[in-house]
Amino acid sequence: MTIYEIKRRSQEKKPYYFNRDTMKCFNQTLKDFKVYKLENNIYQFRANRPYGETIAYFDAITNDINSDINYLLKQRK
């Protein structure tokens, strides 16, 4: 899974998450993100930024993004 696929698949639920203006506000590009596969079809993606680090999770089953992995897992039930 790449950050580009996460962006494409999350468009319906989080259309502004990877929006050009949002990314510009945080001084980031998609190339800044690294994606890590966790378990249960959950992916963590992260990027360094000038004021800290962006860390979020993508659920490949529901195509949702959240900064709290437990929230994503609860949404499946």
Steps between C-alpha positions, in 0.01 A plus 500: 500500500635841410402845621354563153269201536399610850418844360291353220312255722427752777355770273137419584539507879783754539500714184705781654765292675739503203360816340765725343413791734511277808835355399636848428382622842709227665789554257480140379477306177390141444864408445567590865285209625617150581245218532534203737274194501378407845254217564131455417525699174607813687778719360687772684624794299732767627692803388734740670404863487664817630294500821494130579385182336173401333389150600170351392343165423312372196250215517513311170162339571298817571728743308499733799784706650543592865782591734367247754542137397253385767228720349545330163481153653181590694335627181523151350273345763 
